[in-house]
Amino acid sequence: MAKRGKSYQEASKLIDRNALYDVEDAIKLVKQTAKAKFDETVELHIKLGVDGRHADQQVRGAIVLPHGTGKTKRVLVVAKGEKATEAENAGADYVGAEDMISKIQSENWFDYDVIVATPDMMGQLGRLGRVLGPKGLMPNPKSGTVTFDLERAVKEIKAGKVEYRLDKTNIIHVSIGKASFSESQLSENLSALMEAVNKAKPAAAKGTYLRSVTLTSTMGPGIHLNAAKL
């Protein structure tokens, strides 16, 4: 394993690896330990007691964080006619139909963070599943990215909408802001996300739902939260 940098080691000394922290204390620590020269992203990693391989235990959705994420996302909208105009007026960064699909295919083009598509375009866009799927870019009705209400979709993404979904190890990774955010902004974003994840608990989930919840900054060490209080 690569040797950790000096600032990481200094930051680690502030954290008790065996402790389970309350939200307020964890947020104070994550701000203290974000020592990089750039404004680090603050992330929440939630391990759930579900098995995402089963359709009835999937956990997925999207939420507009009260204070956004501190990063403006670039949005590509795949739509035609009036819907394309609606997307442009709403502030989408890129708008098009077949031209955008072939650009992704032929140029391996990924200069955007989110794709929103109208349902009528999903037949063609779906063929790019192998390319877009692994990058988490394939639009999905559950996250509000397959819709005819493009104005709302684009504005929500620009306002700080985040998608949460299980990875292969049944962990959700979500950005909840920047280290420069105030403690109350991070706390409110964290609470909103946890409320959404708790509400999304599948009926088929058995045993402990929140296995572990860890708060980290981009370069900082993990801080374990007391999941029982979340």
C-alpha positions in Angstrom: 0.0 0.0 0.0 1.3 3.5 -0.9 2.6 5.5 2.0 0.1 8.2 3.0 1.2 11.9 2.8 2.1 13.9 5.9 -1.1 15.9 6.0 -3.2 12.7 5.9 -1.2 11.2 8.8 -1.6 14.4 10.8 -5.3 14.4 10.1 -5.6 10.8 11.1 -4.3 11.6 14.5 -7.4 13.7 15.2 -9.8 10.8 14.6 -10.4 7.8 16.8 -10.8 4.9 14.3 -12.8 2.8 16.8 -15.3 5.6 17.7 -18.7 6.2 16.3 -19.3 9.9 16.0 -22.4 12.0 16.2 -23.1 14.1 13.1 -22.1 17.5 14.6 -18.7 16.1 15.8 -18.1 14.3 12.6 -18.7 17.4 10.5 -16.3 19.4 12.6 -13.7 16.8 12.1 -14.2 16.4 8.4 -13.7 20.2 8.0 -10.6 20.1 10.2 -9.0 17.2 8.3 -9.6 18.6 4.8 -6.1 19.9 4.4 -5.6 19.9 0.6 -4.8 23.1 -1.3 -8.2 22.8 -3.1 -11.7 22.9 -1.8 -12.2 19.2 -1.0 -15.5 17.4 -1.7 -17.3 16.0 1.4 -18.7 12.5 0.7 -21.0 10.1 2.6 -20.5 6.4 2.2 -23.4 4.3 3.4 -23.2 0.5 3.6 -26.6 -1.1 3.6 -27.9 -4.4 4.8 -29.5 -5.3 1.5 -28.5 -7.5 -1.5 -28.7 -5.3 -4.6 -28.5 -8.3 -6.9 -32.2 -8.8 -6.1 -34.6 -6.4 -7.8 -36.8 -6.1 -4.6 -33.7 -5.0 -2.6 -32.5 -2.2 -4.9 -32.1 1.2 -3.3 -32.0 4.1 -5.8 -33.3 7.6 -6.1 -32.4 11.3 -6.3 -32.8 14.3 -4.1 -32.1 18.0 -4.4 -29.8 18.8 -1.4 -30.9 21.9 0.5 -27.5 23.6 -0.1 -26.5 21.9 -3.4 -23.1 20.2 -3.8 -20.9 23.2 -4.5 -20.3 21.9 -8.0 -22.4 22.9 -11.0 -23.1 19.9 -13.1 -22.9 19.9 -16.9 -26.1 18.6 -18.4 -26.6 16.9 -21.8 -30.2 16.7 -22.9 -31.2 14.2 -25.6 -34.5 15.5 -27.0 -36.1 16.8 -30.2 -38.2 19.7 -31.4 -40.0 21.8 -28.7 -38.5 19.6 -26.0 -35.0 20.5 -27.2 -35.9 24.2 -27.1 -37.3 23.8 -23.5 -34.0 22.2 -22.4 -32.0 25.0 -23.9 -34.1 27.6 -22.2 -33.8 25.8 -18.9 -30.0 26.1 -19.1 -28.8 22.7 -20.4 -25.2 22.7 -21.5 -25.7 20.5 -24.5 -28.9 19.7 -26.4 -29.4 17.4 -29.4 -30.9 14.1 -30.6 -29.3 11.6 -33.0 -26.4 13.9 -33.5 -25.5 13.7 -29.7 -25.9 9.9 -29.7 -23.6 9.5 -32.7 -21.1 11.9 -31.1 -20.9 9.8 -28.0 -20.5 6.7 -30.2 -18.0 7.9 -32.6 -15.9 10.3 -30.5 -16.2 8.6 -27.1 -17.5 12.0 -25.9 -18.0 12.5 -22.1 -17.8 16.3 -21.5 -20.9 16.3 -19.2 -21.9 15.0 -15.8 -25.5 14.0 -16.3 -27.7 12.9 -19.3 -31.4 13.7 -19.3 -33.5 12.2 -22.1 -37.1 12.2 -23.2 -38.8 8.8 -23.1 -39.1 8.7 -26.9 -35.3 8.9 -27.3 -34.5 6.0 -24.9 -34.8 3.4 -27.6 -31.9 4.9 -29.5 -29.9 6.0 -26.4 -30.4 2.6 -24.8 -28.1 1.1 -27.4 -25.2 2.9 -25.7 -25.8 1.0 -22.5 -22.4 -0.7 -22.6 -20.7 2.7 -22.8 -22.9 4.8 -20.5 -23.9 2.1 -18.0 -20.5 1.6 -16.4 -20.0 5.4 -16.0 -23.3 5.8 -14.3 -24.5 8.0 -17.1 -27.5 6.1 -18.5 -30.7 8.0 -17.8 -33.2 6.3 -15.5 -36.9 7.2 -14.7 -36.1 6.5 -10.9 -33.6 9.3 -10.8 -35.8 11.7 -12.8 -33.5 11.7 -15.8 -36.0 10.1 -18.2 -38.8 12.6 -18.4 -40.8 15.0 -20.6 -40.5 17.7 -17.9 -37.1 18.8 -19.0 -37.3 22.3 -17.5 -37.8 20.9 -14.0 -35.1 18.1 -14.5 -32.4 20.5 -15.7 -33.1 23.1 -13.1 -33.1 20.5 -10.3 -29.7 19.1 -11.4 -28.3 22.6 -11.6 -29.6 23.4 -8.1 -27.7 20.4 -6.6 -29.7 17.3 -7.3 -27.7 14.1 -6.4 -28.5 10.5 -7.3 -27.9 7.7 -4.8 -27.6 4.1 -5.9 -26.0 0.9 -4.6 -22.6 -0.1 -6.0 -21.7 -3.8 -6.4 -20.8 -4.0 -2.7 -24.1 -2.5 -1.6 -22.6 0.8 -0.7 -24.0 4.2 -1.7 -21.4 7.0 -2.3 -22.8 10.6 -2.5 -21.2 14.0 -2.4 -22.9 16.2 0.2 -21.0 19.5 -0.4 -17.6 21.0 -0.1 -15.2 21.5 2.9 -15.8 25.2 2.6 -19.5 24.8 3.4 -20.6 25.8 6.9 -21.2 23.1 9.5 -24.9 23.7 9.3 -25.0 23.5 5.5 -23.2 20.1 5.6 -25.4 18.9 8.5 -28.7 19.8 6.6 -27.5 18.2 3.4 -26.5 15.0 5.3 -29.8 14.9 7.1 -31.8 15.3 3.8 -29.8 12.5 2.2 -30.1 10.1 5.1 -33.9 10.8 5.3 -34.2 9.9 1.6 -32.1 6.7 2.0 -34.1 5.6 5.0 -37.4 6.2 3.2 -36.1 4.1 0.3 -35.6 1.0 2.5 -37.0 -1.9 0.6 -39.7 -4.0 2.2 -37.6 -7.1 1.5 -34.6 -5.8 3.5 -34.0 -7.9 6.6 -31.9 -7.2 9.7 -29.9 -4.0 10.2 -30.5 -1.6 7.3 -27.7 0.9 8.0 -24.6 -1.2 8.4 -22.1 1.6 8.5 -22.0 5.3 7.6 -18.7 7.0 6.9 -18.0 10.7 6.3 -14.8 11.7 4.4 -13.3 14.5 2.4 -11.5 13.9 -0.9 -8.1 13.5 0.6 -8.9 13.0 4.3 -9.4 9.9 6.4 -12.8 8.3 7.0 -14.9 9.2 10.1 -17.4 6.6 11.2 -20.9 7.9 12.2 -23.2 6.4 14.8 -25.6 4.8 12.3 -28.1 4.0 15.1 -28.8 7.7 15.5 -29.4 8.2 11.8 
